[in-house]
């Protein structure tokens, strides 16, 4: 219900119809986001681009109910760069090109924690792969996606736990807000899994 924003600062420059925010900095979730945003009003529709780095965000701080449990989803680092054209954020993303990389480390998750955070898709996937009541220790998770014409295609998406490595392959369509993923567990100890075949996740965001 509330974004855990600690502070924000921006340097804003308007030159010949080009609006630049550089740097644009957020202290958020006990971490930091540094970004550069450029909006060019010469083109129709508007042309925009953003480059940003994410440093040491504590993911549980984004979900107060989980934070109260003194549990951690882990810490996140990453970077992304996107360029697109449109008259709104939605249309900019729908026509965007670029890439996104995220790394998460040292986390814990379970169906109950994901339900509290209202991350229902994650809750279903975790329940199918690991069971309804199991608390899973995350070693690390990596997501590397290429974005072309508003479609984010997985290049490498993997999650490593004590029991297994889980890989996801597929797309996120930013124009139609649709996801199509194939999630495949590579178990180190099959006894922990309730599902041994790939899980397909398809539908609107």
Phi, psi and omega in degrees: 000341180219134179282129182282070183269119180275318180196166178209141174217150181209145171249118187248127181232131175241115182225117177051044176082006177249119180262124181236131171250105185205109359274156170243115189234136178235130165266111188216139178051040178065017176229204186213142171238123176247127186221158169232124182240135178227127178238121184254111183278359180287334185264155178234115358287178182306139176257134181220150174214150179219138171234136184208153171237146179243128186231111167062043175286133174270106191297325181296335179294341176282345184231091187306323181295326177286319181300325179295336178282356184057038175248158182233132171283350182113182180242144188239135170236159178175184178202150175209154178218124182224144175224137180197181178228141179166166182265003177208169177300320182298315182286330174299314179293324183296337181242019189279157173227148179155211181204163183215133176225133181224141177229127179239139184222155169054060181237171174224138176210158179206169177302318181297315180297317181292325175296318178298325181277359182062027174265075192290325177298313178299322179299315180294316181297315180297318179297320181291320185277319190246346182109162186291326191246001187278137172265123188255131177268121181270124172281304177196162175218139182230135174229124179232114184232142173255135182248126178221124180051040175082006178246119178268115181255133179292131170261318175203116176229112182220148178230130182243127175236181178294334184264334190195164166251129181244130182244141177238137179228135178156203186224155169239115181269107185283339178285311182264000179053058186227141179243143177217101185233147171243116185252123186235118176276137172246093191287139170270333177219096187300336184299341182275349188260138173267346181228126183246003180245161180302147180251127180259129180241113182223143174144181181289153177307000000 
